[in-house]
Amino acid sequence: MEQNRDRFDRDLSEIFVPVACTCLVRGEWCRAKISKLNGNSSVLVELVDYGTEVFSNLSNVRPLLLKFGRIPPMALKCRVKDVYINDLNAKKVEEFRRIIDECNRLVRVELLTATEPYFINIFHPTLKDENIGKLFYTPVEDENHDLAKERRWLDHIRRQNSEDDDYFETNEESDYEVDYGVEHLYIRRFPRSPKPSHVGTDELFVGHIENSRLIYLQLGWMITRRKEIENSIAEQWCRLPKLPSKWLNMNTACAAHLGGSFYRASITRILADSIQMLLIDDGRHVFVDKLMADLRVLPSTDLYVEPPMVMVTSLDIDSEPFPHPSCTVLLRKILPAGTQVQFLPDKRHKRSPPRGKLFVVESSLDVERHLCQRLRETGVQLQCRELVPFQSDNPWLKYRSAPDTKFIHRLQCPSVLLRGKLELAPLESITTQGPNNDHQNS
């Protein structure tokens, strides 16, 4: 590999995807192929003998000599059959790594396909027919779950066609009124949110923008339904039981009273003195004081068991390791809450949340293109990973706003929206609030 001294031509004509090359990584030359071009200064390369991808400066990339290209790649991209990324979490990934380490990273593999990525079955090296991938298979859905999905879909179609307005008007009391004289089931977990590809792209409105990877959209009927839910919680608040202490854990469903408004919420994080919650019908994260928080449980009425009234989408932008704060600020200015948009999913990407393009309906504005243009005009370098040394005598400092040190990088879609499953449970003891404690701010 040390014989690779020739550089690519300065006109960059020989650099394209997926040309073979060698790359200097940690002082060693490795065979690689270019996966993505990042301007004229850096590239993303795949190390074909290791199966990993790294960013590298263009100066560290050389053409691959013919004699080094005759040997096939020493690493193959494989996928365990019947294991899907949406069903995995950090705990399962860590468990898989532990099993591989216990096998001294030596396993038996059954190849099932002839193209990359190869589908495989992975077996224990010494135990016969011990399929170690079965632990991570998707659970088989029972018949009742399929019927429930079908009912929710039919309900959605009726709402889209405004066929169920009379139903809700005539059955409002019987369905939504809670009789607290008998034991009832309460919502322990919320179901997952609908996908834009399942409900169409008409009458989509911007709800909340976390960053370019997490954009929360709402349909027209979702906005109306959310108001019905919040108004119902406000009316029933004094009769809703307090959240039991044993229910205070991750992904627990509850009702919250914040700033004079009422919301459905899901607990996402519990800290020493505060609780982080996701307002599932808005897509916003909030923190409340752990001791002062007034959280209630919701009965399992048809109104409260509705899926979250938001859909999560992602812009089709070449993503950096972290969303840039300046990019997020510009995106929120381009798409203020309530803007009517059209979402066109990218069929090539099978991921959640779905990735695609957004267009403003009123002006036919391509959001991604306009965002990139605004970033170029402002001179923001999204690839910059260096800090400029502070200079107290710099005259430009007085014209620059202070950096936002509270910016939070949320990279993953909340699990309650992505993999939520409706769960109901009874309360062993119900403690309702008296009139003196009504509408207490959390």
C-alpha positions in Angstrom: 0.0 0.0 0.0 2.9 2.4 0.5 3.4 2.3 -3.2 0.3 4.5 -3.7 1.9 7.8 -4.0 0.0 9.3 -6.9 -2.6 11.9 -6.1 -5.9 12.3 -7.9 -5.9 14.9 -10.7 -6.5 18.4 -9.4 -9.6 18.8 -11.6 -11.2 16.1 -9.5 -12.4 14.3 -12.7 -11.3 10.9 -11.3 -13.2 11.3 -8.0 -16.8 10.0 -8.2 -19.1 7.5 -6.5 -18.2 4.6 -6.1 -14.6 4.7 -7.4 -12.0 2.5 -5.7 -9.2 4.1 -3.8 -6.8 3.9 -0.9 -7.3 6.0 2.2 -4.8 7.0 5.0 -6.6 6.1 8.3 -4.7 6.4 11.6 -1.3 6.2 9.8 -2.2 3.1 7.7 -3.3 2.9 4.1 -6.5 0.9 3.6 -8.4 -0.1 0.5 -11.6 1.8 0.2 -14.3 3.1 -2.2 -15.9 6.5 -2.2 -19.4 6.5 -0.8 -20.2 10.3 -0.9 -18.5 13.5 -1.9 -18.6 16.3 0.6 -17.6 19.4 -1.5 -14.1 19.6 -2.8 -12.3 19.0 0.5 -13.5 15.8 2.1 -15.2 12.5 1.2 -17.0 9.7 2.9 -15.2 6.4 2.1 -16.1 2.8 2.9 -13.1 0.6 4.1 -13.9 -2.5 2.1 -11.7 -4.8 4.2 -13.2 -3.6 7.5 -16.9 -2.9 6.7 -16.8 0.6 8.2 -17.2 4.2 6.8 -15.1 7.2 7.7 -14.8 10.8 6.7 -11.4 11.7 5.3 -9.7 14.8 3.8 -9.3 14.5 0.0 -5.5 14.9 0.5 -5.5 11.5 2.2 -7.1 9.7 -0.7 -5.1 8.1 -3.5 -6.0 6.0 -6.6 -5.8 2.2 -6.0 -3.2 0.3 -7.9 -4.5 -2.4 -10.2 -2.6 -5.2 -8.4 -4.3 -4.3 -5.1 -7.7 -4.3 -6.7 -7.5 -8.0 -7.8 -8.2 -9.2 -4.3 -11.9 -9.2 -3.3 -13.1 -7.2 -0.3 -12.3 -8.9 3.0 -15.6 -7.8 4.6 -19.1 -8.5 3.5 -22.2 -6.4 4.3 -24.8 -8.8 5.8 -28.2 -8.5 7.4 -29.8 -11.1 9.7 -32.9 -12.3 8.0 -36.3 -11.3 9.7 -34.6 -8.7 11.9 -35.6 -5.1 11.2 -34.0 -1.8 12.4 -37.3 -0.4 13.6 -37.6 -3.3 16.1 -34.2 -2.7 17.6 -33.2 -0.5 20.5 -29.9 0.2 22.3 -30.6 -2.7 24.8 -31.0 -5.2 22.0 -28.0 -4.0 20.1 -25.9 -4.3 23.3 -27.2 -7.8 23.9 -26.3 -8.8 20.4 -22.7 -7.5 20.9 -22.5 -9.4 24.2 -23.5 -12.7 22.5 -20.9 -12.1 19.7 -18.2 -11.4 22.3 -19.1 -14.6 24.2 -18.6 -16.5 21.0 -15.1 -14.9 20.6 -16.4 -13.2 17.5 -16.6 -16.5 15.7 -20.0 -17.6 14.4 -21.4 -19.9 11.7 -23.3 -18.1 8.9 -25.8 -19.4 6.4 -25.9 -17.2 3.2 -29.5 -16.8 1.9 -29.0 -14.4 -1.0 -26.4 -13.7 -3.6 -26.3 -9.9 -3.6 -25.0 -7.3 -1.1 -26.2 -6.8 1.6 -26.4 -10.5 2.0 -29.3 -12.0 4.0 -28.0 -14.5 6.5 -28.9 -16.8 9.4 -26.3 -16.6 12.2 -25.6 -19.7 14.3 -23.6 -20.5 17.4 -20.1 -21.8 16.5 -20.4 -25.0 18.5 -24.0 -25.6 19.4 -25.8 -27.3 16.6 -28.8 -25.4 15.1 -28.5 -22.7 17.8 -29.8 -19.6 15.8 -28.6 -16.7 17.9 -30.5 -14.3 15.7 -33.9 -15.6 16.8 -33.7 -13.5 20.0 -34.1 -10.4 17.9 -36.9 -11.5 15.5 -40.1 -9.3 15.3 -42.8 -10.7 17.6 -45.7 -12.3 15.7 -48.8 -10.0 15.9 -51.9 -11.7 17.2 -55.3 -11.6 15.4 -56.7 -9.1 17.8 -53.9 -6.6 17.1 -54.6 -6.9 13.4 -58.3 -6.3 13.9 -57.5 -3.2 16.1 -55.3 -1.8 13.3 -58.1 -2.3 10.8 -60.6 -0.5 13.0 -58.2 2.4 13.5 -57.7 2.7 9.8 -61.5 2.6 9.1 -62.0 5.3 11.8 -59.3 7.4 10.1 -61.0 7.1 6.7 -64.3 8.2 8.2 -62.6 11.2 9.8 -61.0 12.1 6.5 -64.4 12.0 4.8 -66.2 13.7 7.7 -68.5 10.7 8.0 -68.3 10.4 11.7 -69.3 13.9 12.8 -72.9 12.7 13.6 -71.5 9.7 15.4 -69.4 11.9 17.8 -72.3 14.3 18.3 -74.8 11.6 19.2 -72.4 9.5 21.3 -70.4 12.1 23.1 -71.9 11.6 26.5 -72.0 7.8 26.5 -68.4 7.5 25.1 -66.5 10.2 26.8 -68.2 10.6 30.1 -66.4 8.7 32.9 -68.2 6.9 35.6 -65.9 7.0 38.6 -68.1 4.7 40.7 -66.6 1.6 39.2 -63.1 0.4 38.4 -61.9 1.4 34.9 -58.9 0.8 32.7 -56.5 3.7 32.3 -54.0 4.4 29.6 -50.5 3.2 30.5 -48.9 3.6 27.1 -50.0 5.6 24.0 -50.1 4.0 20.5 -47.6 5.1 17.9 -48.3 8.0 15.5 -49.5 7.5 11.9 -47.1 7.7 9.0 -47.4 10.3 6.3 -47.2 7.6 3.6 -50.3 5.9 5.1 -52.6 8.9 5.4 -51.8 10.9 2.3 -50.3 14.3 1.8 -53.3 16.6 1.6 -53.9 19.5 4.0 -50.6 19.0 5.9 -49.7 21.7 8.4 -46.5 22.4 10.2 -46.9 21.7 13.9 -43.4 21.8 15.4 -39.8 21.7 14.1 -37.2 20.1 16.3 -34.6 20.1 13.5 -34.3 18.9 9.9 -34.5 15.3 11.1 -37.6 15.7 13.2 -40.4 17.8 11.6 -43.8 17.3 13.1 -46.8 17.7 10.7 -50.5 17.6 11.3 -53.6 17.0 9.1 -56.5 19.4 9.3 -58.7 16.9 11.2 -55.8 16.2 13.6 -55.8 19.9 14.7 -59.5 19.8 15.3 -59.2 16.5 17.2 -56.4 17.8 19.3 -58.5 20.7 20.5 -61.3 18.3 21.4 -58.9 16.2 23.4 -57.4 19.2 25.3 -60.9 20.7 26.0 -62.1 17.3 27.3 -59.1 17.0 29.6 -59.7 20.6 30.9 -63.4 19.7 31.7 -62.5 16.4 33.4 -59.3 17.6 35.2 -60.7 17.8 38.7 -62.0 14.2 38.4 -58.9 12.6 36.9 -56.8 10.5 39.3 -53.3 11.6 40.1 -50.5 9.6 38.5 -49.4 6.9 40.9 -45.7 6.9 41.9 -45.2 3.4 40.7 -46.3 4.5 37.2 -43.6 7.2 37.1 -41.3 5.7 34.5 -40.3 5.9 30.9 -43.0 6.1 28.2 -45.8 6.3 30.8 -48.9 8.1 29.4 -50.4 11.0 31.4 -52.2 14.3 31.3 -50.3 17.5 32.1 -51.4 21.1 33.0 -48.8 23.6 31.7 -49.2 27.3 31.5 -53.0 27.3 31.7 -53.3 24.6 29.0 -53.9 20.9 29.1 -52.1 18.2 27.1 -51.6 14.5 26.6 -48.0 13.7 27.4 -45.6 10.8 27.6 -42.7 10.7 30.1 -39.4 10.5 28.2 -36.8 11.1 30.9 -36.7 11.2 34.7 -34.0 13.3 36.3 -33.1 13.9 39.9 -35.3 17.0 40.3 -37.2 17.2 37.0 -39.2 15.2 34.5 -38.9 15.5 30.8 -42.2 14.9 28.8 -43.2 14.8 25.2 -46.5 16.5 24.4 -47.6 13.8 22.0 -50.2 16.0 20.1 -47.7 18.8 19.6 -44.3 17.2 19.3 -42.7 19.5 21.9 -40.5 18.4 24.8 -41.0 20.1 28.1 -39.4 19.9 31.6 -41.5 20.0 34.8 -40.4 20.1 38.4 -40.5 16.6 39.9 -42.0 17.7 43.2 -44.4 20.3 41.9 -45.6 18.4 38.8 -49.3 17.7 38.8 -49.8 14.8 36.4 -53.0 12.8 36.0 -53.9 9.5 34.4 -56.4 9.3 31.5 -59.3 6.8 31.3 -59.5 4.6 28.3 -62.2 6.4 26.4 -62.3 6.5 22.6 -61.2 10.1 22.7 -58.1 9.6 24.9 -56.8 6.4 23.2 -56.5 8.1 19.9 -53.0 7.9 18.3 -50.8 11.0 18.7 -52.1 13.9 16.6 -48.7 14.4 14.8 -46.7 12.7 12.1 -42.9 12.8 12.0 -41.0 13.5 8.8 -37.4 14.3 7.9 -35.9 16.5 5.2 -33.9 14.7 2.5 -30.7 16.6 3.4 -27.2 15.1 3.5 -27.1 14.8 7.3 -24.2 15.8 9.4 -23.4 14.1 12.7 -25.5 16.7 14.6 -28.1 19.2 13.3 -26.6 22.6 13.1 -28.3 25.2 15.3 -28.2 27.8 12.6 -29.8 25.4 10.2 -32.6 24.8 12.7 -33.2 28.5 13.3 -33.5 29.2 9.5 -35.8 26.2 9.0 -38.2 27.4 11.7 -38.3 30.9 10.0 -39.1 29.3 6.7 -41.8 27.0 8.1 -43.6 28.7 11.0 -46.2 26.8 12.8 -49.5 26.5 10.8 -47.8 26.7 7.4 -49.6 24.4 4.9 -47.1 22.1 3.2 -47.0 19.1 0.9 -44.7 16.1 1.8 -43.3 13.9 -1.0 -41.6 10.9 0.6 -38.4 9.5 -0.9 -39.2 5.9 -1.9 -35.6 4.9 -1.9 -35.2 5.4 1.8 -36.8 2.8 4.0 -36.4 4.5 7.3 -38.3 6.0 10.2 -39.2 8.8 10.3 -39.7 8.9 6.5 -37.4 11.1 4.6 -38.5 13.3 1.7 -39.1 16.8 0.3 -41.4 19.6 1.7 -43.1 22.2 -0.5 -45.0 25.2 0.8 -48.5 25.0 -0.8 -49.1 28.7 -1.1 -45.8 29.6 -2.9 -44.7 26.2 -4.2 -41.4 26.8 -2.4 -39.0 23.9 -2.3 -38.0 24.0 1.4 -34.7 22.1 1.1 -33.5 24.1 -1.9 -34.4 27.4 -0.2 -32.8 26.4 3.1 -29.5 25.5 1.4 -29.6 28.8 -0.5 -30.2 30.8 2.7 -27.3 29.0 4.4 -24.9 29.8 1.6 -26.0 33.5 1.7 -25.4 33.7 5.5 -22.0 31.9 5.1 -22.8 29.2 7.7 -20.5 26.2 7.2 -22.4 23.1 8.4 -19.3 21.0 8.2 -17.3 23.2 10.5 -16.2 21.3 13.6 -13.6 23.8 14.9 -13.9 26.6 17.5 -12.4 30.1 16.8 -10.3 31.3 19.8 -12.0 34.0 21.8 -10.7 37.6 21.2 -11.9 40.2 23.6 -10.8 43.1 21.4 -12.6 41.8 18.3 -14.8 44.7 17.1 -17.3 42.2 15.5 -18.3 40.7 18.9 -20.7 43.5 19.7 -22.6 42.9 16.5 -23.0 39.1 17.1 -25.6 37.6 19.4 -24.5 35.3 22.2 -24.4 31.6 21.3 -27.3 29.5 22.4 -25.7 27.2 25.0 -29.0 25.5 25.7 -29.4 24.1 22.3 -30.3 20.4 22.5 -29.5 17.9 19.7 -32.4 15.5 19.4 -31.3 13.0 16.8 -33.8 10.2 17.3 -37.6 10.1 16.9 -39.3 9.6 20.3 -40.0 5.9 20.8 -43.6 6.6 21.8 -44.2 8.0 18.3 -42.2 5.4 16.5 -42.9 2.1 18.3 -45.7 3.0 20.7 -48.3 0.3 21.5 -51.5 1.0 23.3 -51.4 -0.4 26.8 -54.3 -0.2 29.3 -54.1 -1.1 33.0 -56.4 -0.6 36.1 -55.4 1.5 39.1 -55.4 -0.4 42.4 -56.3 2.8 44.3 -57.7 6.0 42.8 -57.2 9.3 44.5 -59.2 12.1 43.0 -58.6 15.8 43.6 -60.9 18.1 45.4 -62.1 21.5 44.1 -59.3 23.4 46.0 -56.6 21.7 44.0 -58.2 22.1 40.5 -56.1 23.6 37.7 -52.9 23.6 39.7 -49.9 24.7 37.5 -47.2 22.1 37.2 
